[in-house]
Amino acid sequence: MYLRLIPLLVAAWSATAVAESGLARAAGQRIGNMTASAGDAITDHPPEWITIAPRSKKDCIAASGGILSSVYMRCRNGHQEHVRFTAKGRKQVLAERPIPLH
């Protein structure tokens, strides 16, 4: 009689243990996601476009190693960068474009 009840009890116990661990894990993930997003909102700054002004021929030739290449043209024409500064003050370049001609 008892031997027949043991598998049923084990199955019921394991099902509740799995359900409880799943609920605890889900609750922990939600709390972790909320605190992470709140911390990001406080520390990270919104992205912004900054303009890198065109430089002189002499400076651009030196920057490109004396070769007339895309590096030289980018330096000579200037460009804009879509950047975000992290909490540690590091610059992340998200996108780059030529200076718009209005």
C-alpha positions as CSV (number, residue, x, y, z in Angstrom):
1,M,0.0,0.0,0.0
2,Y,2.7,2.5,1.0
3,L,4.8,1.5,-2.0
4,R,2.1,2.7,-4.3
5,L,1.8,6.1,-2.6
6,I,5.5,6.9,-2.7
7,P,5.7,7.6,-6.5
8,L,2.6,9.8,-6.3
9,L,4.0,11.7,-3.4
10,V,7.3,12.1,-5.1
11,A,5.6,13.3,-8.3
12,A,3.5,15.8,-6.4
13,W,6.5,17.1,-4.4
14,S,8.7,17.6,-7.4
15,A,5.9,19.4,-9.3
16,T,5.5,21.9,-6.5
17,A,9.2,22.3,-6.1
18,V,9.6,23.1,-9.8
19,A,6.7,25.5,-9.7
20,E,8.1,27.3,-6.6
21,S,11.6,27.6,-8.1
22,G,10.1,28.9,-11.4
23,L,8.1,31.6,-9.5
24,A,11.1,32.5,-7.4
25,R,13.3,32.7,-10.5
26,A,10.8,34.8,-12.4
27,A,10.4,37.2,-9.4
28,G,14.1,37.6,-9.1
29,Q,14.5,38.3,-12.8
30,R,11.8,41.0,-12.7
31,I,13.4,42.7,-9.6
32,G,16.8,42.5,-11.3
33,N,15.5,44.0,-14.5
34,M,13.8,46.8,-12.7
35,T,16.9,47.7,-10.7
36,A,19.1,47.4,-13.8
37,S,17.0,49.7,-15.8
38,A,16.6,52.2,-13.0
39,G,20.4,52.3,-12.6
40,D,20.9,52.7,-16.4
41,A,18.5,55.7,-16.4
42,I,20.4,57.4,-13.6
43,T,23.9,56.8,-15.0
44,D,23.6,56.8,-18.8
45,H,23.0,60.0,-20.7
46,P,20.8,60.2,-23.8
47,P,22.6,60.1,-27.1
48,E,23.4,63.3,-28.9
49,W,25.0,64.5,-32.2
50,I,28.3,66.2,-31.9
51,T,30.1,67.9,-34.7
52,I,33.8,67.3,-35.4
53,A,35.0,70.4,-37.3
54,P,37.0,70.2,-40.5
55,R,40.8,70.6,-39.9
56,S,43.6,72.0,-41.9
57,K,45.4,70.2,-44.8
58,K,48.6,70.0,-42.7
59,D,46.8,68.4,-39.8
60,C,44.8,65.9,-41.9
61,I,47.9,64.8,-43.9
62,A,49.7,64.1,-40.6
63,A,46.6,62.2,-39.3
64,S,46.4,60.1,-42.4
65,G,50.1,59.3,-42.5
66,G,50.7,61.3,-45.7
67,I,48.2,59.3,-47.7
68,L,45.2,60.9,-49.4
69,S,42.6,58.4,-48.3
70,S,39.1,58.2,-46.7
71,V,40.8,59.1,-43.4
72,Y,42.2,62.3,-44.9
73,M,38.8,63.2,-46.5
74,R,36.9,62.6,-43.3
75,C,39.4,64.8,-41.4
76,R,39.3,67.5,-44.1
77,N,35.5,67.6,-44.5
78,G,34.6,67.1,-40.8
79,H,31.7,64.9,-39.7
80,Q,29.1,64.4,-37.0
81,E,29.0,61.5,-34.5
82,H,25.9,60.2,-32.6
83,V,27.5,59.5,-29.2
84,R,26.5,58.5,-25.8
85,F,28.7,59.0,-22.7
86,T,28.6,56.1,-20.2
87,A,28.6,56.6,-16.4
88,K,32.4,56.2,-16.4
89,G,32.7,59.1,-18.9
90,R,33.6,56.9,-21.9
91,K,32.3,58.0,-25.3
92,Q,30.4,55.4,-27.4
93,V,30.0,56.3,-31.0
94,L,26.6,54.9,-32.2
95,A,26.6,56.3,-35.7
96,E,28.5,58.7,-38.0
97,R,27.5,61.0,-40.8
98,P,28.8,63.9,-42.9
99,I,28.0,67.4,-41.8
100,P,24.6,68.3,-43.2
101,L,24.5,71.0,-45.8
102,H,21.4,73.1,-45.2
